[in-house]
């Protein structure tokens, strides 16, 4: 938790990777509470658009008041097709060429990528290919 806090204070990108349900989001909730920051969570999914991501940034920036920090978490960031804008935000801290507010910290969580194995399965005399984890 200390390393995550130090990275946030230094504006170093944070992406937590772990299996579904392992506590990535819960860890960041507790750390935000301890740090006195407000945690906003954007549930990223395959249908989320760049416009929705931009809106989340603008909404979070509006909530920043003097000496208050907002942490915006892109939860399950690797599930969207808008990964380019999200990566630019986290790595370069800019959106549409404009730097984001210094008291807005961007964090992300993702699940590990797995190469799926293909196997052949016979069901009721029919042969089919099945992808396995």
N, C-alpha and C positions, 0 to 999 in steps of 0.2 A: 504494500500500500504506500509505503514511503517513496519508492521509486516512481510510482504513478503520480503521486503528488509533486515530486520534483520535476517530472516531465511536463506536467500541466503548468507549473510556475515558469518553466523555461520555454513554453510554447512549442514543445517537441511533440510530434504526432503520436497519438496513442491508439493502437488497434489491439484489442484483446481477442484472442482466438481460443475457442474451446467448444466442446460438444454442447448440444442443446441441453439446457437445464443444469449446467455445471456451476452457475452462479456469477457469470460475467456481469450482468446487469445489476444484480443484487450487490455485488462488490462496489460498483461505481455509485449506487444509491447511498450506501453507508459512508463511503469516502466523501461524497458531496456533503452529506449531513455533518460529518466531523469537521470538514473544511469550511462550513458555512456558505457553501455555494448552492445555487438553485440548479437542480438537474432537470433538464427537459429531454424527453425521449421521443425520437422520431422513429416509429416502427417502419422500417424499410421493407419493401416487398417488391415482387416482380412488376407490379403495375404502377409503382410510384414514378412520377415524372420529375423532370428537372425543375419545372415551375413549382411543384410542391416542396422540393428541397430548398429552392431559393426563398420561398415564402417562410419556411421554418427558420431560416437564417435571419430574415428581416424581422420576423416576430420576436425572436430571441434578442436581437439587438435593441428593439424597442423597450424591452423589459429591463435593460441594464440601467441602473442608477448609480450615482457616485458610490464608490467603494463596495459595489455588489458585483459578484461574479456569476455568470451563467455558464453552465456546462451543457452543451448540446450533444446528445448521444445518438449516433446513427446505429440503431440496433439491427443486426443482421445485414450489414452493408453489402455483403457479397451476393445478395439475392436480387439486386436491381440491374436493369439495363442502363441506368443513368450513373454508372460507376465512374465515368469520366469526370463529371462535375463534382461528385463526392470526393474523389481522389484529389482533385485540384484544391478543393476546400481544405481538406485535412493536411495535405503536404505543403501547399503554398499560401494557405490562409487568405485566399482571395476568391471573389465571385464576380464574374463579368468584368474583370480587370480592377475591381475595387477591393482594397484590403478590408477584412472584417475587423470589428471592434476588438481592441486588445484584451478586454475583460470577458470576451466570449471564447471559451475553450471548446474545441471540437474533439470528440472521442468517437470511436467506432468499435463494434463487436462483429465478429464473423464466426462462421462454423468452418471446420477444416474441410478442405476439398478432398474428395475421394475418387479415385479412378474405379469405375464400375466394371466388374468382370461379366462377360457374357457366357451363358451356358445354354445348352439345349435341353428342353423339357418336353416330355410326351404327356399329353392330357387327352383322354378318350380317343386315342389313336392318332391325334394330331400332333405334329412336331412344331414347336415354337421356340424362338430365342427369348431368353429372359435375362434382364440385367440384375445382377446381385451386388450388394455392398461389400 
